[in-house]
Amino acid sequence: MAIKKELLDILACPKCKGEIHLNEKEDGLVCDACRLVYEIRDEIPIMLIDEAKKLE
């Protein structure tokens, strides 16, 4: 099950406070401005800057 739209609408990138969106696999949230991906584990977005992965 993907992340709920209501949650996605209120989440923002913790680094720049910009918009985020689901990646194609729907297993991460992407901030295009910071070029970071925040992983989603067990339907919970891990919004920690230190755990984000750089976009390839």
PDBQT receptor file of N, H, CA, C and O in Angstrom, charges set to zero:
ATOM      1  N   MET A   1       0.854  -1.189   0.000  1.00  0.00    +0.000 N 
ATOM      2  CA  MET A   1       0.000   0.000   0.000  1.00  0.00    +0.000 C 
ATOM      3  C   MET A   1       0.894   1.244   0.000  1.00  0.00    +0.000 C 
ATOM      4  O   MET A   1       1.857   1.333   0.762  1.00  0.00    +0.000 OA
ATOM      5  N   ALA A   2       0.564   2.172  -0.845  1.00  0.00    +0.000 N 
ATOM      6  H   ALA A   2      -0.218   2.099  -1.463  1.00  0.00    +0.000 HD
ATOM      7  CA  ALA A   2       1.343   3.412  -0.968  1.00  0.00    +0.000 C 
ATOM      8  C   ALA A   2       0.988   4.360   0.172  1.00  0.00    +0.000 C 
ATOM      9  O   ALA A   2      -0.003   4.176   0.879  1.00  0.00    +0.000 OA
ATOM     10  N   ILE A   3       1.810   5.354   0.323  1.00  0.00    +0.000 N 
ATOM     11  H   ILE A   3       2.616   5.504  -0.250  1.00  0.00    +0.000 HD
ATOM     12  CA  ILE A   3       1.576   6.380   1.339  1.00  0.00    +0.000 C 
ATOM     13  C   ILE A   3       0.281   7.130   0.997  1.00  0.00    +0.000 C 
ATOM     14  O   ILE A   3      -0.014   7.366  -0.175  1.00  0.00    +0.000 OA
ATOM     15  N   LYS A   4      -0.471   7.493   2.004  1.00  0.00    +0.000 N 
ATOM     16  H   LYS A   4      -0.231   7.302   2.956  1.00  0.00    +0.000 HD
ATOM     17  CA  LYS A   4      -1.749   8.165   1.774  1.00  0.00    +0.000 C 
ATOM     18  C   LYS A   4      -1.531   9.574   1.240  1.00  0.00    +0.000 C 
ATOM     19  O   LYS A   4      -0.595  10.270   1.635  1.00  0.00    +0.000 OA
ATOM     20  N   LYS A   5      -2.419   9.979   0.330  1.00  0.00    +0.000 N 
ATOM     21  H   LYS A   5      -3.178   9.413   0.009  1.00  0.00    +0.000 HD
ATOM     22  CA  LYS A   5      -2.310  11.289  -0.301  1.00  0.00    +0.000 C 
ATOM     23  C   LYS A   5      -2.404  12.416   0.728  1.00  0.00    +0.000 C 
ATOM     24  O   LYS A   5      -1.727  13.435   0.593  1.00  0.00    +0.000 OA
ATOM     25  N   GLU A   6      -3.227  12.241   1.740  1.00  0.00    +0.000 N 
ATOM     26  H   GLU A   6      -3.777  11.412   1.850  1.00  0.00    +0.000 HD
ATOM     27  CA  GLU A   6      -3.373  13.276   2.770  1.00  0.00    +0.000 C 
ATOM     28  C   GLU A   6      -2.038  13.520   3.484  1.00  0.00    +0.000 C 
ATOM     29  O   GLU A   6      -1.692  14.665   3.778  1.00  0.00    +0.000 OA
ATOM     30  N   LEU A   7      -1.297  12.455   3.760  1.00  0.00    +0.000 N 
ATOM     31  H   LEU A   7      -1.578  11.526   3.521  1.00  0.00    +0.000 HD
ATOM     32  CA  LEU A   7       0.002  12.592   4.405  1.00  0.00    +0.000 C 
ATOM     33  C   LEU A   7       1.006  13.223   3.448  1.00  0.00    +0.000 C 
ATOM     34  O   LEU A   7       1.774  14.102   3.839  1.00  0.00    +0.000 OA
ATOM     35  N   LEU A   8       1.000  12.784   2.220  1.00  0.00    +0.000 N 
ATOM     36  H   LEU A   8       0.376  12.070   1.902  1.00  0.00    +0.000 HD
ATOM     37  CA  LEU A   8       1.914  13.328   1.216  1.00  0.00    +0.000 C 
ATOM     38  C   LEU A   8       1.695  14.826   1.019  1.00  0.00    +0.000 C 
ATOM     39  O   LEU A   8       2.650  15.569   0.795  1.00  0.00    +0.000 OA
ATOM     40  N   ASP A   9       0.453  15.268   1.101  1.00  0.00    +0.000 N 
ATOM     41  H   ASP A   9      -0.323  14.664   1.283  1.00  0.00    +0.000 HD
ATOM     42  CA  ASP A   9       0.121  16.683   0.919  1.00  0.00    +0.000 C 
ATOM     43  C   ASP A   9       0.695  17.576   2.015  1.00  0.00    +0.000 C 
ATOM     44  O   ASP A   9       0.969  18.749   1.764  1.00  0.00    +0.000 OA
ATOM     45  N   ILE A  10       0.882  17.048   3.224  1.00  0.00    +0.000 N 
ATOM     46  H   ILE A  10       0.658  16.095   3.428  1.00  0.00    +0.000 HD
ATOM     47  CA  ILE A  10       1.358  17.898   4.322  1.00  0.00    +0.000 C 
ATOM     48  C   ILE A  10       2.862  17.750   4.583  1.00  0.00    +0.000 C 
ATOM     49  O   ILE A  10       3.442  18.557   5.308  1.00  0.00    +0.000 OA
ATOM     50  N   LEU A  11       3.495  16.730   4.000  1.00  0.00    +0.000 N 
ATOM     51  H   LEU A  11       3.024  16.074   3.410  1.00  0.00    +0.000 HD
ATOM     52  CA  LEU A  11       4.927  16.540   4.210  1.00  0.00    +0.000 C 
ATOM     53  C   LEU A  11       5.749  17.504   3.361  1.00  0.00    +0.000 C 
ATOM     54  O   LEU A  11       5.359  17.868   2.252  1.00  0.00    +0.000 OA
ATOM     55  N   ALA A  12       6.886  17.907   3.902  1.00  0.00    +0.000 N 
ATOM     56  H   ALA A  12       7.203  17.612   4.803  1.00  0.00    +0.000 HD
ATOM     57  CA  ALA A  12       7.823  18.763   3.183  1.00  0.00    +0.000 C 
ATOM     58  C   ALA A  12       9.228  18.245   3.451  1.00  0.00    +0.000 C 
ATOM     59  O   ALA A  12       9.463  17.535   4.428  1.00  0.00    +0.000 OA
ATOM     60  N   CYS A  13      10.141  18.601   2.592  1.00  0.00    +0.000 N 
ATOM     61  H   CYS A  13       9.950  19.179   1.798  1.00  0.00    +0.000 HD
ATOM     62  CA  CYS A  13      11.533  18.211   2.772  1.00  0.00    +0.000 C 
ATOM     63  C   CYS A  13      12.044  18.836   4.069  1.00  0.00    +0.000 C 
ATOM     64  O   CYS A  13      11.916  20.046   4.259  1.00  0.00    +0.000 OA
ATOM     65  N   PRO A  14      12.623  18.029   4.965  1.00  0.00    +0.000 N 
ATOM     66  CA  PRO A  14      13.118  18.599   6.224  1.00  0.00    +0.000 C 
ATOM     67  C   PRO A  14      14.342  19.498   6.044  1.00  0.00    +0.000 C 
ATOM     68  O   PRO A  14      14.652  20.301   6.923  1.00  0.00    +0.000 OA
ATOM     69  N   LYS A  15      15.032  19.372   4.928  1.00  0.00    +0.000 N 
ATOM     70  H   LYS A  15      14.781  18.719   4.213  1.00  0.00    +0.000 HD
ATOM     71  CA  LYS A  15      16.233  20.179   4.707  1.00  0.00    +0.000 C 
ATOM     72  C   LYS A  15      15.893  21.569   4.158  1.00  0.00    +0.000 C 
ATOM     73  O   LYS A  15      16.352  22.579   4.693  1.00  0.00    +0.000 OA
ATOM     74  N   CYS A  16      15.091  21.618   3.093  1.00  0.00    +0.000 N 
ATOM     75  H   CYS A  16      14.718  20.798   2.659  1.00  0.00    +0.000 HD
ATOM     76  CA  CYS A  16      14.807  22.912   2.450  1.00  0.00    +0.000 C 
ATOM     77  C   CYS A  16      13.357  23.371   2.627  1.00  0.00    +0.000 C 
ATOM     78  O   CYS A  16      13.004  24.484   2.236  1.00  0.00    +0.000 OA
ATOM     79  N   LYS A  17      12.536  22.527   3.205  1.00  0.00    +0.000 N 
ATOM     80  H   LYS A  17      12.823  21.623   3.522  1.00  0.00    +0.000 HD
ATOM     81  CA  LYS A  17      11.090  22.796   3.407  1.00  0.00    +0.000 C 
ATOM     82  C   LYS A  17      10.322  22.858   2.094  1.00  0.00    +0.000 C 
ATOM     83  O   LYS A  17       9.210  23.384   2.048  1.00  0.00    +0.000 OA
ATOM     84  N   GLY A  18      10.914  22.321   1.021  1.00  0.00    +0.000 N 
ATOM     85  H   GLY A  18      11.817  21.895   1.059  1.00  0.00    +0.000 HD
ATOM     86  CA  GLY A  18      10.281  22.324  -0.296  1.00  0.00    +0.000 C 
ATOM     87  C   GLY A  18       9.359  21.131  -0.494  1.00  0.00    +0.000 C 
ATOM     88  O   GLY A  18       9.195  20.293   0.392  1.00  0.00    +0.000 OA
ATOM     89  N   GLU A  19       8.766  21.075  -1.667  1.00  0.00    +0.000 N 
ATOM     90  H   GLU A  19       8.899  21.756  -2.388  1.00  0.00    +0.000 HD
ATOM     91  CA  GLU A  19       7.831  20.007  -2.008  1.00  0.00    +0.000 C 
ATOM     92  C   GLU A  19       8.564  18.697  -2.234  1.00  0.00    +0.000 C 
ATOM     93  O   GLU A  19       9.703  18.671  -2.701  1.00  0.00    +0.000 OA
ATOM     94  N   ILE A  20       7.881  17.608  -1.892  1.00  0.00    +0.000 N 
ATOM     95  H   ILE A  20       6.955  17.630  -1.513  1.00  0.00    +0.000 HD
ATOM     96  CA  ILE A  20       8.390  16.269  -2.151  1.00  0.00    +0.000 C 
ATOM     97  C   ILE A  20       7.329  15.488  -2.900  1.00  0.00    +0.000 C 
ATOM     98  O   ILE A  20       6.148  15.834  -2.877  1.00  0.00    +0.000 OA
ATOM     99  N   HIS A  21       7.768  14.424  -3.569  1.00  0.00    +0.000 N 
ATOM    100  H   HIS A  21       8.728  14.143  -3.589  1.00  0.00    +0.000 HD
ATOM    101  CA  HIS A  21       6.819  13.566  -4.284  1.00  0.00    +0.000 C 
ATOM    102  C   HIS A  21       7.307  12.132  -4.228  1.00  0.00    +0.000 C 
ATOM    103  O   HIS A  21       8.482  11.875  -3.967  1.00  0.00    +0.000 OA
ATOM    104  N   LEU A  22       6.399  11.199  -4.476  1.00  0.00    +0.000 N 
ATOM    105  H   LEU A  22       5.444  11.408  -4.689  1.00  0.00    +0.000 HD
ATOM    106  CA  LEU A  22       6.746   9.782  -4.494  1.00  0.00    +0.000 C 
ATOM    107  C   LEU A  22       7.622   9.465  -5.690  1.00  0.00    +0.000 C 
ATOM    108  O   LEU A  22       7.434  10.023  -6.771  1.00  0.00    +0.000 OA
ATOM    109  N   ASN A  23       8.580   8.569  -5.497  1.00  0.00    +0.000 N 
ATOM    110  H   ASN A  23       8.733   8.116  -4.619  1.00  0.00    +0.000 HD
ATOM    111  CA  ASN A  23       9.363   8.103  -6.639  1.00  0.00    +0.000 C 
ATOM    112  C   ASN A  23       8.540   7.074  -7.418  1.00  0.00    +0.000 C 
ATOM    113  O   ASN A  23       7.433   6.727  -7.006  1.00  0.00    +0.000 OA
ATOM    114  N   GLU A  24       9.071   6.590  -8.532  1.00  0.00    +0.000 N 
ATOM    115  H   GLU A  24       9.970   6.872  -8.867  1.00  0.00    +0.000 HD
ATOM    116  CA  GLU A  24       8.325   5.665  -9.391  1.00  0.00    +0.000 C 
ATOM    117  C   GLU A  24       7.983   4.361  -8.689  1.00  0.00    +0.000 C 
ATOM    118  O   GLU A  24       6.892   3.826  -8.885  1.00  0.00    +0.000 OA
ATOM    119  N   LYS A  25       8.898   3.839  -7.874  1.00  0.00    +0.000 N 
ATOM    120  H   LYS A  25       9.784   4.273  -7.715  1.00  0.00    +0.000 HD
ATOM    121  CA  LYS A  25       8.670   2.578  -7.159  1.00  0.00    +0.000 C 
ATOM    122  C   LYS A  25       7.751   2.751  -5.957  1.00  0.00    +0.000 C 
ATOM    123  O   LYS A  25       7.306   1.765  -5.369  1.00  0.00    +0.000 OA
ATOM    124  N   GLU A  26       7.465   3.986  -5.592  1.00  0.00    +0.000 N 
ATOM    125  H   GLU A  26       7.826   4.787  -6.070  1.00  0.00    +0.000 HD
ATOM    126  CA  GLU A  26       6.660   4.340  -4.420  1.00  0.00    +0.000 C 
ATOM    127  C   GLU A  26       7.272   3.802  -3.133  1.00  0.00    +0.000 C 
ATOM    128  O   GLU A  26       6.552   3.432  -2.206  1.00  0.00    +0.000 OA
ATOM    129  N   ASP A  27       8.618   3.759  -3.076  1.00  0.00    +0.000 N 
ATOM    130  H   ASP A  27       9.203   4.059  -3.830  1.00  0.00    +0.000 HD
ATOM    131  CA  ASP A  27       9.304   3.331  -1.855  1.00  0.00    +0.000 C 
ATOM    132  C   ASP A  27      10.162   4.453  -1.279  1.00  0.00    +0.000 C 
ATOM    133  O   ASP A  27      10.988   4.226  -0.395  1.00  0.00    +0.000 OA
ATOM    134  N   GLY A  28       9.956   5.669  -1.791  1.00  0.00    +0.000 N 
ATOM    135  H   GLY A  28       9.285   5.854  -2.508  1.00  0.00    +0.000 HD
ATOM    136  CA  GLY A  28      10.714   6.804  -1.294  1.00  0.00    +0.000 C 
ATOM    137  C   GLY A  28      10.075   8.115  -1.696  1.00  0.00    +0.000 C 
ATOM    138  O   GLY A  28       9.300   8.186  -2.649  1.00  0.00    +0.000 OA
ATOM    139  N   LEU A  29      10.419   9.163  -0.942  1.00  0.00    +0.000 N 
ATOM    140  H   LEU A  29      11.049   9.106  -0.168  1.00  0.00    +0.000 HD
ATOM    141  CA  LEU A  29       9.943  10.512  -1.230  1.00  0.00    +0.000 C 
ATOM    142  C   LEU A  29      11.120  11.323  -1.748  1.00  0.00    +0.000 C 
ATOM    143  O   LEU A  29      12.199  11.314  -1.154  1.00  0.00    +0.000 OA
ATOM    144  N   VAL A  30      10.913  12.018  -2.845  1.00  0.00    +0.000 N 
ATOM    145  H   VAL A  30      10.037  12.026  -3.327  1.00  0.00    +0.000 HD
ATOM    146  CA  VAL A  30      11.988  12.731  -3.533  1.00  0.00    +0.000 C 
ATOM    147  C   VAL A  30      11.834  14.233  -3.360  1.00  0.00    +0.000 C 
ATOM    148  O   VAL A  30      10.749  14.791  -3.524  1.00  0.00    +0.000 OA
ATOM    149  N   CYS A  31      12.960  14.879  -3.021  1.00  0.00    +0.000 N 
ATOM    150  H   CYS A  31      13.842  14.426  -2.888  1.00  0.00    +0.000 HD
ATOM    151  CA  CYS A  31      13.033  16.337  -3.053  1.00  0.00    +0.000 C 
ATOM    152  C   CYS A  31      13.946  16.682  -4.220  1.00  0.00    +0.000 C 
ATOM    153  O   CYS A  31      15.150  16.434  -4.164  1.00  0.00    +0.000 OA
ATOM    154  N   ASP A  32      13.379  17.250  -5.271  1.00  0.00    +0.000 N 
ATOM    155  H   ASP A  32      12.401  17.452  -5.316  1.00  0.00    +0.000 HD
ATOM    156  CA  ASP A  32      14.163  17.600  -6.454  1.00  0.00    +0.000 C 
ATOM    157  C   ASP A  32      15.143  18.739  -6.169  1.00  0.00    +0.000 C 
ATOM    158  O   ASP A  32      16.231  18.773  -6.744  1.00  0.00    +0.000 OA
ATOM    159  N   ALA A  33      14.773  19.665  -5.296  1.00  0.00    +0.000 N 
ATOM    160  H   ALA A  33      13.890  19.638  -4.829  1.00  0.00    +0.000 HD
ATOM    161  CA  ALA A  33      15.643  20.805  -4.995  1.00  0.00    +0.000 C 
ATOM    162  C   ALA A  33      16.928  20.358  -4.296  1.00  0.00    +0.000 C 
ATOM    163  O   ALA A  33      18.012  20.841  -4.624  1.00  0.00    +0.000 OA
ATOM    164  N   CYS A  34      16.812  19.442  -3.340  1.00  0.00    +0.000 N 
ATOM    165  H   CYS A  34      15.931  19.050  -3.074  1.00  0.00    +0.000 HD
ATOM    166  CA  CYS A  34      17.981  18.959  -2.588  1.00  0.00    +0.000 C 
ATOM    167  C   CYS A  34      18.616  17.733  -3.233  1.00  0.00    +0.000 C 
ATOM    168  O   CYS A  34      19.719  17.332  -2.864  1.00  0.00    +0.000 OA
ATOM    169  N   ARG A  35      17.911  17.134  -4.207  1.00  0.00    +0.000 N 
ATOM    170  H   ARG A  35      17.014  17.460  -4.508  1.00  0.00    +0.000 HD
ATOM    171  CA  ARG A  35      18.368  15.904  -4.862  1.00  0.00    +0.000 C 
ATOM    172  C   ARG A  35      18.541  14.777  -3.847  1.00  0.00    +0.000 C 
ATOM    173  O   ARG A  35      19.536  14.052  -3.866  1.00  0.00    +0.000 OA
ATOM    174  N   LEU A  36      17.535  14.641  -2.943  1.00  0.00    +0.000 N 
ATOM    175  H   LEU A  36      16.727  15.230  -2.928  1.00  0.00    +0.000 HD
ATOM    176  CA  LEU A  36      17.550  13.610  -1.915  1.00  0.00    +0.000 C 
ATOM    177  C   LEU A  36      16.318  12.727  -2.013  1.00  0.00    +0.000 C 
ATOM    178  O   LEU A  36      15.261  13.161  -2.471  1.00  0.00    +0.000 OA
ATOM    179  N   VAL A  37      16.468  11.471  -1.572  1.00  0.00    +0.000 N 
ATOM    180  H   VAL A  37      17.327  11.118  -1.200  1.00  0.00    +0.000 HD
ATOM    181  CA  VAL A  37      15.356  10.528  -1.489  1.00  0.00    +0.000 C 
ATOM    182  C   VAL A  37      15.241  10.080  -0.042  1.00  0.00    +0.000 C 
ATOM    183  O   VAL A  37      16.210   9.602   0.550  1.00  0.00    +0.000 OA
ATOM    184  N   TYR A  38      14.053  10.237   0.522  1.00  0.00    +0.000 N 
ATOM    185  H   TYR A  38      13.267  10.625   0.041  1.00  0.00    +0.000 HD
ATOM    186  CA  TYR A  38      13.758   9.790   1.875  1.00  0.00    +0.000 C 
ATOM    187  C   TYR A  38      13.005   8.464   1.768  1.00  0.00    +0.000 C 
ATOM    188  O   TYR A  38      11.927   8.395   1.177  1.00  0.00    +0.000 OA
ATOM    189  N   GLU A  39      13.583   7.422   2.344  1.00  0.00    +0.000 N 
ATOM    190  H   GLU A  39      14.459   7.478   2.824  1.00  0.00    +0.000 HD
ATOM    191  CA  GLU A  39      13.031   6.070   2.242  1.00  0.00    +0.000 C 
ATOM    192  C   GLU A  39      11.702   5.955   2.992  1.00  0.00    +0.000 C 
ATOM    193  O   GLU A  39      11.474   6.637   3.991  1.00  0.00    +0.000 OA
ATOM    194  N   ILE A  40      10.830   5.075   2.486  1.00  0.00    +0.000 N 
ATOM    195  H   ILE A  40      11.015   4.521   1.675  1.00  0.00    +0.000 HD
ATOM    196  CA  ILE A  40       9.586   4.733   3.170  1.00  0.00    +0.000 C 
ATOM    197  C   ILE A  40       9.728   3.288   3.634  1.00  0.00    +0.000 C 
ATOM    198  O   ILE A  40       9.890   2.379   2.821  1.00  0.00    +0.000 OA
ATOM    199  N   ARG A  41       9.665   3.083   4.955  1.00  0.00    +0.000 N 
ATOM    200  H   ARG A  41       9.533   3.821   5.616  1.00  0.00    +0.000 HD
ATOM    201  CA  ARG A  41       9.769   1.742   5.538  1.00  0.00    +0.000 C 
ATOM    202  C   ARG A  41       8.473   1.412   6.254  1.00  0.00    +0.000 C 
ATOM    203  O   ARG A  41       8.016   2.179   7.102  1.00  0.00    +0.000 OA
ATOM    204  N   ASP A  42       7.879   0.280   5.920  1.00  0.00    +0.000 N 
ATOM    205  H   ASP A  42       8.250  -0.343   5.231  1.00  0.00    +0.000 HD
ATOM    206  CA  ASP A  42       6.622  -0.152   6.552  1.00  0.00    +0.000 C 
ATOM    207  C   ASP A  42       5.573   0.953   6.532  1.00  0.00    +0.000 C 
ATOM    208  O   ASP A  42       4.887   1.200   7.524  1.00  0.00    +0.000 OA
ATOM    209  N   GLU A  43       5.465   1.612   5.383  1.00  0.00    +0.000 N 
ATOM    210  H   GLU A  43       6.022   1.412   4.577  1.00  0.00    +0.000 HD
ATOM    211  CA  GLU A  43       4.498   2.688   5.148  1.00  0.00    +0.000 C 
ATOM    212  C   GLU A  43       4.764   3.945   5.978  1.00  0.00    +0.000 C 
ATOM    213  O   GLU A  43       3.884   4.795   6.111  1.00  0.00    +0.000 OA
ATOM    214  N   ILE A  44       5.985   4.069   6.543  1.00  0.00    +0.000 N 
ATOM    215  H   ILE A  44       6.700   3.379   6.436  1.00  0.00    +0.000 HD
ATOM    216  CA  ILE A  44       6.347   5.245   7.342  1.00  0.00    +0.000 C 
ATOM    217  C   ILE A  44       7.514   5.949   6.659  1.00  0.00    +0.000 C 
ATOM    218  O   ILE A  44       8.577   5.352   6.487  1.00  0.00    +0.000 OA
ATOM    219  N   PRO A  45       7.333   7.206   6.269  1.00  0.00    +0.000 N 
ATOM    220  CA  PRO A  45       8.443   7.948   5.662  1.00  0.00    +0.000 C 
ATOM    221  C   PRO A  45       9.500   8.287   6.708  1.00  0.00    +0.000 C 
ATOM    222  O   PRO A  45       9.184   8.804   7.780  1.00  0.00    +0.000 OA
ATOM    223  N   ILE A  46      10.749   7.992   6.387  1.00  0.00    +0.000 N 
ATOM    224  H   ILE A  46      11.006   7.573   5.517  1.00  0.00    +0.000 HD
ATOM    225  CA  ILE A  46      11.872   8.296   7.272  1.00  0.00    +0.000 C 
ATOM    226  C   ILE A  46      12.429   9.652   6.839  1.00  0.00    +0.000 C 
ATOM    227  O   ILE A  46      13.244   9.740   5.920  1.00  0.00    +0.000 OA
ATOM    228  N   MET A  47      11.979  10.691   7.511  1.00  0.00    +0.000 N 
ATOM    229  H   MET A  47      11.318  10.620   8.257  1.00  0.00    +0.000 HD
ATOM    230  CA  MET A  47      12.289  12.065   7.115  1.00  0.00    +0.000 C 
ATOM    231  C   MET A  47      13.487  12.632   7.880  1.00  0.00    +0.000 C 
ATOM    232  O   MET A  47      13.435  13.752   8.388  1.00  0.00    +0.000 OA
ATOM    233  N   LEU A  48      14.556  11.854   7.957  1.00  0.00    +0.000 N 
ATOM    234  H   LEU A  48      14.598  10.944   7.544  1.00  0.00    +0.000 HD
ATOM    235  CA  LEU A  48      15.780  12.285   8.616  1.00  0.00    +0.000 C 
ATOM    236  C   LEU A  48      16.815  12.625   7.548  1.00  0.00    +0.000 C 
ATOM    237  O   LEU A  48      17.113  11.799   6.685  1.00  0.00    +0.000 OA
ATOM    238  N   ILE A  49      17.354  13.821   7.604  1.00  0.00    +0.000 N 
ATOM    239  H   ILE A  49      17.111  14.492   8.305  1.00  0.00    +0.000 HD
ATOM    240  CA  ILE A  49      18.314  14.275   6.594  1.00  0.00    +0.000 C 
ATOM    241  C   ILE A  49      19.519  13.340   6.540  1.00  0.00    +0.000 C 
ATOM    242  O   ILE A  49      20.008  13.026   5.454  1.00  0.00    +0.000 OA
ATOM    243  N   ASP A  50      20.001  12.895   7.691  1.00  0.00    +0.000 N 
ATOM    244  H   ASP A  50      19.604  13.149   8.573  1.00  0.00    +0.000 HD
ATOM    245  CA  ASP A  50      21.180  12.026   7.741  1.00  0.00    +0.000 C 
ATOM    246  C   ASP A  50      20.942  10.662   7.107  1.00  0.00    +0.000 C 
ATOM    247  O   ASP A  50      21.898  10.003   6.696  1.00  0.00    +0.000 OA
ATOM    248  N   GLU A  51      19.699  10.228   7.021  1.00  0.00    +0.000 N 
ATOM    249  H   GLU A  51      18.923  10.764   7.355  1.00  0.00    +0.000 HD
ATOM    250  CA  GLU A  51      19.388   8.915   6.439  1.00  0.00    +0.000 C 
ATOM    251  C   GLU A  51      18.938   9.006   4.986  1.00  0.00    +0.000 C 
ATOM    252  O   GLU A  51      18.721   7.979   4.343  1.00  0.00    +0.000 OA
ATOM    253  N   ALA A  52      18.796  10.215   4.461  1.00  0.00    +0.000 N 
ATOM    254  H   ALA A  52      18.973  11.050   4.983  1.00  0.00    +0.000 HD
ATOM    255  CA  ALA A  52      18.384  10.389   3.064  1.00  0.00    +0.000 C 
ATOM    256  C   ALA A  52      19.501   9.958   2.136  1.00  0.00    +0.000 C 
ATOM    257  O   ALA A  52      20.682  10.059   2.466  1.00  0.00    +0.000 OA
ATOM    258  N   LYS A  53      19.101   9.470   0.956  1.00  0.00    +0.000 N 
ATOM    259  H   LYS A  53      18.141   9.388   0.688  1.00  0.00    +0.000 HD
ATOM    260  CA  LYS A  53      20.064   9.048  -0.050  1.00  0.00    +0.000 C 
ATOM    261  C   LYS A  53      20.095  10.090  -1.165  1.00  0.00    +0.000 C 
ATOM    262  O   LYS A  53      19.070  10.680  -1.507  1.00  0.00    +0.000 OA
ATOM    263  N   LYS A  54      21.278  10.305  -1.724  1.00  0.00    +0.000 N 
ATOM    264  H   LYS A  54      22.110   9.825  -1.446  1.00  0.00    +0.000 HD
ATOM    265  CA  LYS A  54      21.397  11.249  -2.824  1.00  0.00    +0.000 C 
ATOM    266  C   LYS A  54      20.757  10.659  -4.078  1.00  0.00    +0.000 C 
ATOM    267  O   LYS A  54      20.889   9.468  -4.360  1.00  0.00    +0.000 OA
ATOM    268  N   LEU A  55      20.065  11.513  -4.819  1.00  0.00    +0.000 N 
ATOM    269  H   LEU A  55      19.958  12.480  -4.590  1.00  0.00    +0.000 HD
ATOM    270  CA  LEU A  55      19.441  11.098  -6.072  1.00  0.00    +0.000 C 
ATOM    271  C   LEU A  55      20.533  10.807  -7.090  1.00  0.00    +0.000 C 
ATOM    272  O   LEU A  55      21.498  11.561  -7.217  1.00  0.00    +0.000 OA
ATOM    273  N   GLU A  56      20.373   9.724  -7.801  1.00  0.00    +0.000 N 
ATOM    274  H   GLU A  56      19.589   9.112  -7.698  1.00  0.00    +0.000 HD
ATOM    275  CA  GLU A  56      21.371   9.349  -8.808  1.00  0.00    +0.000 C 
ATOM    276  C   GLU A  56      21.030   9.896 -10.153  1.00  0.00    +0.000 C 
ATOM    277  O   GLU A  56      21.766   9.674 -11.115  1.00  0.00    +0.000 OA
TER     278      GLU A  56
